[in-house]
């Protein structure tokens, strides 16, 4: 069964999470610079089958898109252009960074590790993917 990949997009870092082949468990994969995303995915897709991309879409409290949504839309356009056969789903990513930080704080890691923004982005991508998996089970 193919995997599902989720992204927590930022202009400086792209957190990436992936499911297991049975699409049950969401796991942090890596954090890369957004400009490296297409090369990374092309290499990843040489060894793994991917069914869907899931992109976290930032929203404001009233449900409207936040200012950073334009960057994410650009990223989605690049994904569609390079991987036209892989559908893209969007998930509301409100509060994922705060939830990721809280989760990391409770993990018992050293303070320096808890403040690692790359780790926060990976955990945020994992939360986005877990949300998608939960929504698709309904």
Secondary structure as the mmCIF struct_conf table of DSSP 4:
data_model
#
loop_
_struct_conf.conf_type_id
_struct_conf.id
_struct_conf.beg_label_comp_id
_struct_conf.beg_label_asym_id
_struct_conf.beg_label_seq_id
_struct_conf.end_label_comp_id
_struct_conf.end_label_asym_id
_struct_conf.end_label_seq_id
STRN STRN1 UNK A 3 UNK A 9
BEND BEND1 UNK A 11 UNK A 12
STRN STRN2 UNK A 14 UNK A 19
TURN_TY1_P TURN_TY1_P1 UNK A 21 UNK A 22
BEND BEND2 UNK A 23 UNK A 23
STRN STRN3 UNK A 26 UNK A 32
HELX_RH_3T_P HELX_RH_3T_P1 UNK A 34 UNK A 36
HELX_RH_AL_P HELX_RH_AL_P1 UNK A 37 UNK A 45
TURN_TY1_P TURN_TY1_P2 UNK A 46 UNK A 47
STRN STRN4 UNK A 50 UNK A 57
STRN STRN5 UNK A 59 UNK A 59
TURN_TY1_P TURN_TY1_P3 UNK A 61 UNK A 62
BEND BEND3 UNK A 63 UNK A 63
STRN STRN6 UNK A 65 UNK A 65
TURN_TY1_P TURN_TY1_P4 UNK A 67 UNK A 68
HELX_RH_AL_P HELX_RH_AL_P2 UNK A 69 UNK A 82
TURN_TY1_P TURN_TY1_P5 UNK A 84 UNK A 85
BEND BEND4 UNK A 86 UNK A 86
STRN STRN7 UNK A 87 UNK A 92
TURN_TY1_P TURN_TY1_P6 UNK A 94 UNK A 95
HELX_RH_AL_P HELX_RH_AL_P3 UNK A 96 UNK A 105
TURN_TY1_P TURN_TY1_P7 UNK A 106 UNK A 108
HELX_RH_AL_P HELX_RH_AL_P4 UNK A 111 UNK A 114
TURN_TY1_P TURN_TY1_P8 UNK A 115 UNK A 115
HELX_RH_AL_P HELX_RH_AL_P5 UNK A 117 UNK A 137
#
